[in-house]
Amino acid sequence: MSYCMSEKDLKNHISFKNDTIYYHFPKDKGVFKIDKKVISNDVILFKNSSVLNEDMDIVYEKCLGDFIFINIPLDGSAYFKSKYTKEIVDFNVSHIIISNFKDINGLTRFRKNRSLKSLEIMVNKNANDSLFEDISNIKSNFHVLKNHKATQKTLNLAKEIYTFKSNNTLDNILLQSKVLELVFSELSSIKNRDKPYKAKFSNYDKQALEKAGFILSQSFINPPSIKELSRLVSLNEFKLKYGFKYFYGNTIYQTVLNHKLENAKQLLKSKEMNVNETARAVGYKYTQNFTAAFTRHYGINPKEFLKS
């Protein structure tokens, strides 16, 4: 099992050196280092690195305001699970993840024996800025705007920023220009693409999406394909997929997975079935796939959960 710490626990293990924050975890479990740099009134840069001797879960419950986070992992991996949507976001090397946070409420898991290096930029989302006009009405506390492999141009720029050393005023100006270039490039790409929250939904569409949600809650063991679900609720696949994400905060796949795992959790709690029987009861052909999904979702192996 992972070693779990809350954000409050972290404060007991913090130290500072200039603009660098160090977290020395107890019992030689590892070190987390954050280099923080204020780029402008609305932009803060973080260079993160860690070396852990044990799997580490950090639980966050922090109200931030309304921010865009741009995260580019350069080495290692981690994942974040939102408390609100139950969505799991993988932070993989050479990918770029852009998220809208109103508060950080969830769990971040770091793996032992894996050095982690990542570049993170926090941008204050000013709704009056034209760059944010299309994402100013997002209601959820956590919303992933972009998660895919970064372009080589973005990766090169991120690596330059991560290794850049500021020694004087000119260096600071150059660093600022590089960070703002990356921010503008990535946020502009979101602004200019077709976004799910640009779609207009009629009352009929909303009723169809509610029906789709109900169908999945009743048929998660053997769920219909997106094509079949589209036919069942008489809604085209585009509106079904993007509308589902917009109104429910989850993809269709994640919704089905949540139903499977929540049902499995209740079955294991009842002690009426073993792990193999539970896996089959919720629609898994292979127990190892169920075990991996359950462990990732709840942070505990189903066999251990059954014994608890």
ZILINSUL-V579508 format. One record per pair of residues at least 12 apart in sequence whose ideal C-beta (glycine too) atoms are under 10 Angstrom apart, sorted by the first residue. I is the first residue (numbers start at 1). GAP is how many residues later the second one is. Records with the same first field share a line. If there is no record, write none. Layout:
I->GAP ; GAP
This chain:
1->53 ; 54 ; 56 ; 294 ; 298 ; 299 ; 300 ; 303
2->50 ; 52 ; 53 ; 54 ; 55 ; 56 ; 105 ; 107 ; 108 ; 109 ; 110 ; 297 ; 298
3->22 ; 23 ; 24 ; 26 ; 27 ; 49 ; 50 ; 51 ; 52 ; 53 ; 54 ; 55 ; 107 ; 109
4->51 ; 52 ; 53 ; 54 ; 55 ; 103 ; 105 ; 295
5->18 ; 20 ; 21 ; 24 ; 51 ; 52 ; 53 ; 54
6->51 ; 52 ; 53 ; 54 ; 55
7->51 ; 52 ; 53 ; 54 ; 55 ; 97
8->51 ; 53
9->14 ; 16 ; 17 ; 49 ; 50
10->13 ; 15 ; 22 ; 48 ; 49 ; 50
11->12
12->14
13->12 ; 13 ; 16 ; 18 ; 19
14->18 ; 20
16->20
17->16 ; 18
18->17 ; 18
19->15 ; 16 ; 17 ; 18 ; 19 ; 26 ; 28 ; 147
20->13 ; 14 ; 15 ; 16 ; 27
21->12 ; 13 ; 14 ; 15 ; 25 ; 27
22->12
23->27 ; 35
25->25 ; 27 ; 28 ; 29 ; 31 ; 33
27->26 ; 27
28->25 ; 26
29->23 ; 24 ; 25 ; 26 ; 27 ; 83
30->20 ; 21 ; 22 ; 23 ; 24 ; 26 ; 80 ; 82 ; 83 ; 86
31->18 ; 19 ; 20 ; 21 ; 22
32->16 ; 17 ; 18 ; 19 ; 20 ; 24 ; 26 ; 78 ; 84
33->14 ; 15 ; 16 ; 17 ; 18 ; 83 ; 84
34->12 ; 13 ; 14 ; 15 ; 16 ; 86
35->12 ; 13 ; 14 ; 127
36->12 ; 84 ; 86
37->84 ; 124 ; 127 ; 129 ; 135 ; 138 ; 139 ; 142
38->138
39->82 ; 83 ; 84 ; 122 ; 133 ; 136 ; 137 ; 138 ; 139 ; 140 ; 141 ; 144
40->83 ; 84 ; 136 ; 139 ; 140 ; 143
41->83 ; 85
42->25 ; 26 ; 80 ; 81 ; 82 ; 83 ; 84 ; 87 ; 141
43->25 ; 27 ; 78 ; 79 ; 80 ; 81 ; 133 ; 136 ; 137 ; 140
44->23 ; 76 ; 77 ; 78 ; 79 ; 80 ; 135
45->25 ; 74 ; 75 ; 76 ; 77 ; 116 ; 117 ; 119 ; 130 ; 131 ; 133 ; 134 ; 137 ; 138
46->23 ; 25 ; 72 ; 73 ; 74 ; 75 ; 76
47->27 ; 70 ; 71 ; 72 ; 73 ; 114 ; 115 ; 116 ; 117
48->23 ; 25 ; 26 ; 28 ; 30 ; 68 ; 69 ; 70 ; 71 ; 72 ; 114
49->25 ; 26 ; 27 ; 66 ; 67 ; 68 ; 69 ; 113
50->26 ; 28 ; 60 ; 64 ; 65 ; 66 ; 67 ; 68
51->25 ; 59 ; 61 ; 62 ; 63 ; 64 ; 65
52->24 ; 58 ; 59 ; 60 ; 61 ; 62 ; 63 ; 64
53->59 ; 60
54->56 ; 57 ; 58 ; 59
55->54 ; 55 ; 56 ; 57 ; 58 ; 59 ; 244
56->22 ; 52 ; 53 ; 54 ; 55 ; 56
57->24 ; 50 ; 51 ; 52 ; 53 ; 242
58->20 ; 22 ; 48 ; 49 ; 50 ; 51 ; 52
59->22 ; 24 ; 45 ; 46 ; 47 ; 48 ; 49
60->20 ; 23 ; 41 ; 43 ; 44 ; 45 ; 46 ; 47 ; 48
61->22 ; 42 ; 43 ; 44 ; 45
62->39 ; 41 ; 42 ; 43
63->38 ; 39 ; 40 ; 41 ; 42 ; 78
64->37 ; 38 ; 39 ; 40 ; 41 ; 58 ; 60 ; 77
65->36 ; 37 ; 38 ; 59 ; 60
66->34 ; 35 ; 36 ; 37 ; 58 ; 59 ; 60 ; 61 ; 66 ; 70 ; 72 ; 75
67->32 ; 33 ; 34 ; 35 ; 36 ; 37 ; 54 ; 55 ; 56 ; 57 ; 58
68->30 ; 31 ; 32 ; 33 ; 53 ; 54 ; 55 ; 56 ; 57 ; 63 ; 64 ; 67 ; 75 ; 77 ; 115 ; 118 ; 119 ; 122
69->28 ; 29 ; 30 ; 31 ; 32 ; 35 ; 51 ; 52 ; 53 ; 54 ; 76
70->26 ; 27 ; 28 ; 29 ; 49 ; 50 ; 51 ; 52 ; 53 ; 75 ; 76 ; 84 ; 88 ; 109 ; 112 ; 113 ; 116 ; 117
71->18 ; 20 ; 24 ; 25 ; 26 ; 27 ; 28 ; 47 ; 48 ; 49 ; 50 ; 51 ; 76 ; 87
72->19 ; 21 ; 22 ; 23 ; 24 ; 25 ; 26 ; 45 ; 46 ; 47 ; 48 ; 49 ; 78 ; 82 ; 83 ; 85 ; 86 ; 87 ; 89 ; 90 ; 110 ; 114
73->17 ; 18 ; 19 ; 20 ; 21 ; 22 ; 23 ; 24 ; 43 ; 44 ; 45 ; 46 ; 47 ; 77 ; 85
74->19 ; 20 ; 42 ; 43 ; 44 ; 45 ; 81 ; 84 ; 85 ; 88 ; 89
75->18 ; 19 ; 39 ; 40 ; 41 ; 42 ; 43 ; 87
76->15 ; 16 ; 17 ; 34 ; 35 ; 37 ; 38 ; 39 ; 40 ; 41 ; 42
77->13 ; 14 ; 15 ; 16 ; 18 ; 32 ; 33 ; 34 ; 37 ; 39 ; 41
78->12 ; 13 ; 14 ; 30 ; 31 ; 32 ; 33 ; 36 ; 38 ; 40
79->12 ; 13 ; 28 ; 29 ; 30 ; 31 ; 32 ; 217
80->17 ; 19 ; 24 ; 26 ; 27 ; 28 ; 29 ; 62 ; 64
81->25 ; 26 ; 27 ; 28 ; 215 ; 216 ; 217 ; 218
82->17 ; 19 ; 22 ; 23 ; 24 ; 25 ; 58 ; 59 ; 60 ; 61 ; 62 ; 167 ; 168
83->20 ; 21 ; 22 ; 23 ; 24 ; 58 ; 59
84->18 ; 19 ; 21 ; 22 ; 56 ; 57 ; 58 ; 59 ; 165
85->21 ; 55 ; 56 ; 57 ; 58 ; 59 ; 160 ; 163 ; 164 ; 165 ; 166 ; 169 ; 170 ; 173
86->20 ; 163 ; 164 ; 168 ; 169 ; 171 ; 172 ; 175 ; 176 ; 211
87->12 ; 19 ; 53 ; 55 ; 56 ; 57 ; 158 ; 162 ; 163 ; 164 ; 167 ; 171
88->18 ; 19 ; 21 ; 166 ; 169 ; 208 ; 209
89->17 ; 19 ; 53 ; 55 ; 58
90->57 ; 206
91->17 ; 18 ; 19 ; 25 ; 27 ; 29 ; 56
92->55 ; 57
93->23 ; 24 ; 25 ; 56 ; 57 ; 62
94->55 ; 56 ; 57 ; 58 ; 60 ; 61 ; 64
95->51 ; 52 ; 53 ; 54 ; 55 ; 60
96->23 ; 50 ; 51 ; 52 ; 53 ; 54 ; 55 ; 58 ; 59 ; 62 ; 86 ; 90 ; 93
97->21 ; 23 ; 47 ; 48 ; 49 ; 50 ; 51 ; 53
98->23 ; 25 ; 37 ; 45 ; 46 ; 47 ; 48 ; 49 ; 50 ; 85 ; 88 ; 89 ; 91 ; 92
99->43 ; 44 ; 45 ; 46 ; 47 ; 48
100->25 ; 32 ; 35 ; 36 ; 38 ; 40 ; 41 ; 42 ; 43 ; 44 ; 45 ; 90
101->21 ; 24 ; 39 ; 40 ; 41 ; 42
102->23 ; 36 ; 37 ; 38 ; 39 ; 40 ; 41
103->38 ; 39
104->37 ; 38
105->36 ; 37
106->35 ; 36
107->192
109->187 ; 190
117->42 ; 45
118->40 ; 44
119->38 ; 39 ; 40 ; 41 ; 42 ; 43 ; 60 ; 63
121->37 ; 40 ; 58 ; 59 ; 61 ; 62 ; 65
123->56 ; 57 ; 60 ; 63 ; 64
125->13 ; 62
129->58
130->61
131->52 ; 53 ; 56 ; 57 ; 59 ; 60
132->55 ; 58 ; 59
133->58
134->56 ; 57 ; 58 ; 59 ; 61 ; 63 ; 64
135->52 ; 55 ; 56 ; 60 ; 62
137->60
138->59 ; 108
139->58 ; 107 ; 110
140->106 ; 108 ; 109
141->108
142->107
143->54 ; 102 ; 103 ; 106
144->101 ; 105 ; 107
145->41 ; 42 ; 44 ; 45 ; 48 ; 50 ; 52
146->40 ; 41 ; 43 ; 44 ; 47
150->36
151->34 ; 35 ; 38
153->28 ; 29 ; 32
154->27 ; 28 ; 31 ; 32 ; 35
157->21 ; 22 ; 24 ; 25 ; 28 ; 29
158->20 ; 21 ; 24
160->14 ; 15 ; 18 ; 22
161->14 ; 17 ; 18 ; 20 ; 21
164->14 ; 15
194->44 ; 48
195->47 ; 51
196->42 ; 43 ; 45 ; 46 ; 47 ; 48 ; 49 ; 50
197->45 ; 46 ; 48 ; 49
198->44 ; 48
199->39 ; 40 ; 43 ; 44 ; 47
200->39
201->34 ; 38 ; 41 ; 42 ; 45 ; 46
202->37
204->30 ; 31
205->28 ; 29 ; 30 ; 31 ; 34 ; 35 ; 38 ; 42
206->37 ; 41
207->26 ; 28
208->21 ; 22 ; 24 ; 25 ; 26 ; 27 ; 28 ; 31 ; 32 ; 35
209->24 ; 26 ; 30 ; 31 ; 34 ; 35 ; 37 ; 38 ; 39
210->23 ; 37 ; 38
211->18 ; 21 ; 22 ; 23 ; 24
212->12 ; 14 ; 17 ; 18 ; 20 ; 21 ; 23 ; 28 ; 31 ; 32 ; 35 ; 36 ; 40 ; 43
213->20 ; 31 ; 34 ; 35 ; 37 ; 39 ; 42
214->19
215->13 ; 14 ; 17 ; 18
216->13 ; 28 ; 32 ; 36 ; 39 ; 40 ; 42 ; 43
217->38 ; 39 ; 41 ; 42
218->41
219->13 ; 37 ; 40 ; 64
220->35 ; 36 ; 37 ; 38 ; 39 ; 40 ; 41 ; 42 ; 43 ; 62 ; 63
221->35 ; 38 ; 39 ; 42 ; 59 ; 60 ; 61 ; 62 ; 63
222->61
223->29 ; 30 ; 32 ; 33 ; 34 ; 36 ; 37 ; 60
224->28 ; 32
225->12 ; 27
226->14 ; 15 ; 18 ; 26 ; 27
227->13
229->12 ; 15 ; 23
240->12
241->12
256->27
257->25 ; 36 ; 39 ; 40
258->39
259->23 ; 24
260->19 ; 21 ; 22 ; 23 ; 24 ; 30 ; 33 ; 34 ; 37
261->21 ; 29 ; 32 ; 33 ; 35 ; 36 ; 37 ; 41
262->20 ; 35 ; 36
263->15 ; 18 ; 19 ; 20
264->14 ; 15 ; 17 ; 18 ; 19 ; 20 ; 26 ; 29 ; 30 ; 33 ; 34 ; 38 ; 41
265->13 ; 17 ; 29 ; 32 ; 33 ; 37 ; 40
266->12 ; 16
267->12 ; 14 ; 15 ; 35 ; 39
268->26 ; 34 ; 35 ; 37 ; 38 ; 39 ; 40
269->36 ; 37 ; 39
271->35 ; 36
273->33
274->13 ; 28 ; 29 ; 32
275->12 ; 15 ; 16 ; 19 ; 26 ; 27 ; 28 ; 30 ; 31
276->14 ; 15 ; 26
278->12 ; 16 ; 24 ; 27 ; 28
279->12 ; 14 ; 15 ; 23
282->12
287->15
290->12
291->12
